[in-house]
Amino acid sequence: MKKMIEKCNWKKLTAIVTAGAVCLSGLTACNNSEEAKDESGDVTLTFALWDKLQKDGMEQMAAAFEEENPGIKIKVEMTPWEQYWTKMQASGAGNTLPDIFWMHPEQVYEYARGGKIMDISERIEKSDKVDMDKFPSNVNNDFNIDGKQYAIPKDYSTFGLWYNKDIFDEKKIAYPDETWDWDKLKEAAGQLTDKEKGIYGLLVQYNTNDAIYHYIWQNEGDIISEDETKSGFDDPATVEAVKYLADFVEKGYSPAMPDYANTTADQYFESGKAAMHIGGSWMCSEFTSIDGLNCDVAPLAQGKQRANLCGGMGYSISANTKHPEEAWKFMEFLAGEEANTIQCESGAAISAYEGTQSSWVEGFPDINAQVFVDAAEYGFSSQYCETRSKWVDIEKDYMTQVFSLTLPVDEGCKEAAGKINEALKK
């Protein structure tokens, strides 16, 4: 999962892009297949993504589709996450979005409301190749707005408790397992912290992915009410969960937020400076490829209930594609078992398609990758809601102060809830 980007103002962006187009009228615009037929009459569709680690898997899927569909070519375009949405916003304003592109649940509202992506509901209903019941309902719902579907689920990601086996062995502490609860996690973090060696027991940070949301849900709290009218940050259960996590920082078992400015949590873990790290399923390829990092993964320690942030990516079609039928044909392929099996076998991601996940797990024989598949059974994704752009920066501001130890938990949660509630009323 990736961080939220700023809300897109399509009207303003369109004006900027239009002005730029006038200045560059003598040049050929880069568009979504307007010039996509070659001399043989083949159609070339652009397919955009943001993760270089998954590019090979996506290219394998595209190649399989091309073999079955002569006359349609797929051009895979990879743009790093840091530039991806900026590029998509500019392309959307100029109506030159790729034909098919990866969609994030935090962004789907802006692109759907702005009329930039295709409502595929009727196409799904008429198709004999797309079965939405094959995908987790929460992932389907992440891309459904007012009963209209704007993306086909691609994958899902969950989180586990990564741990450095060498550090555990040195301290003669048993590895984490499914029996661990909050008390055991904190006890072990204290025992594993070695200030002389600069080793932390657990990496805790304000980050929706890496810590806070999992534990709020585990404590039966929430981020926002179901009707999106009230913040959950002043709920006693939420406050208790934030206090639990902040205590790791206060005790010195974890770096404080300012410490992550120069060294990311992943870098701490990869360099052997952390015994445990809350990390996503997409890190399997990277962590298992680090020389000298002897690691494995266990389920997140359990609170009052098991809970795990489970969200998925999707595939969307540009509303302005010049080749809607060909684009839909590719989408039908992406929604099927063959493509999703290729995705899993490539190690790219955990396919959202039911029954294909085992091949992804088998791709990581040296770790307990099944943990990530099992976590989907108790996954939450209630933060993916339409109002999120109104309050995510408020949440980030106050929780960053809390985990920097510059603002008491009670005060930070109360003030955050108040500011978020004000924003929700606007």
HELIX and SHEET records of a PDB file:
HELIX    1   1 TRP A   10  CYS A   23  1                                  14    
HELIX    2   2 LYS A   52  GLU A   68  1                                  17    
HELIX    3   3 TRP A   81  ALA A   93  1                                  13    
HELIX    4   4 VAL A  108  ARG A  113  1                                   6    
HELIX    5   5 SER A  121  LYS A  126  1                                   6    
HELIX    6   6 MET A  132  LYS A  134  5                                   3    
HELIX    7   7 SER A  137  ASP A  142  1                                   6    
HELIX    8   8 LYS A  165  LYS A  171  1                                   7    
HELIX    9   9 TRP A  182  LEU A  192  1                                  11    
HELIX   10  10 ILE A  212  GLN A  218  1                                   7    
HELIX   11  11 PRO A  236  GLU A  250  1                                  15    
HELIX   12  12 MET A  257  ALA A  261  5                                   5    
HELIX   13  13 ALA A  265  GLU A  270  1                                   6    
HELIX   14  14 SER A  281  MET A  283  5                                   3    
HELIX   15  15 CYS A  284  THR A  288  1                                   5    
HELIX   16  16 PRO A  324  LEU A  334  1                                  11    
HELIX   17  17 GLU A  337  GLU A  345  1                                   9    
HELIX   18  18 GLN A  357  GLU A  362  1                                   6    
HELIX   19  19 GLN A  370  ALA A  375  1                                   6    
HELIX   20  20 ALA A  376  TYR A  378  5                                   3    
HELIX   21  21 ARG A  388  PHE A  403  1                                  16    
HELIX   22  22 VAL A  409  LYS A  425  1                                  17    
SHEET    1   A 5 ILE A  72  MET A  78  0                                        
SHEET    2   A 5 VAL A  43  LEU A  49  1                                        
SHEET    3   A 5 ILE A 100  MET A 103  1                                        
SHEET    4   A 5 GLY A 314  ILE A 317 -1                                        
SHEET    5   A 5 ILE A 152  PRO A 153 -1                                        
SHEET    1   B 2 ASN A 144  ILE A 145  0                                        
SHEET    2   B 2 LYS A 148  GLN A 149 -1                                        
SHEET    1   C 2 ASP A 155  TYR A 156  0                                        
SHEET    2   C 2 ILE A 350  SER A 351 -1                                        
SHEET    1   D 4 TYR A 200  LEU A 203  0                                        
SHEET    2   D 4 ALA A 274  GLY A 280  1                                        
SHEET    3   D 4 PHE A 159  ASN A 164 -1                                        
SHEET    4   D 4 CYS A 295  ALA A 298 -1                                        
SHEET    1   E 2 ASN A 308  LEU A 309  0                                        
SHEET    2   E 2 GLY A 379  PHE A 380  1                                        
END                                                                             
